[in-house]
């Protein structure tokens, strides 16, 4: 069964304190790994798609990387507005085109 | 703004009732997905439609059904509601049938009392 595990469940950072969120997955035939940001009571907002090991993508203070077993979302010099839940999801042939989500990492950045 | 719209934003109803949630995909998108998000289960895939036809089913209860209309909007029908059906329901859309990005709507928060 395809599984997606995110760690840590919650993370508290001081403004400017860089860190990384982890998403480990066990899927057969990964087709895509997706990162979303979700604010409380809102819909997930698309951040990145990664398709193959070694791929990296950046957007402002965020950088996503992918290996054969896991993905990292690196947050450099975070600001309070980066506070949100970050969700990782995979697409694989076993689940058709549906996204299989991890439970997310809740990030709080304090001034 | 993802371009995906959902109505209503909030819905409060009683056990045993039936409700309909509506979703309009982004312009040009043919695929619509429905997901349920509860505190303990996270985001769970329910069902997918592509150009009016059902394409895949996930953890969808028999009390739930959906359809996609010729204008590509979709409706999710929830019947014989139970307390445990209280959750956020999200619709997402993508261009077609491929390994591609899904864009999510703002969701409908359902509370069953």
Interface residues (C-beta under 8 A of the other chain):
Chain A: X31 X32 X34 X36 X41 X42 X43 X44 X45 X46 X49 X51 X87 X89 X91 X95 X96 X97 X98 X99 X100 X101 X102 X103 X104
Chain B: X2 X4 X31 X33 X35 X42 X43 X44 X45 X48 X55 X56 X58 X88 X90 X92 X94 X97 X98 X99 X100 X101 X102 X103 X104 X105 X106 X107 X109
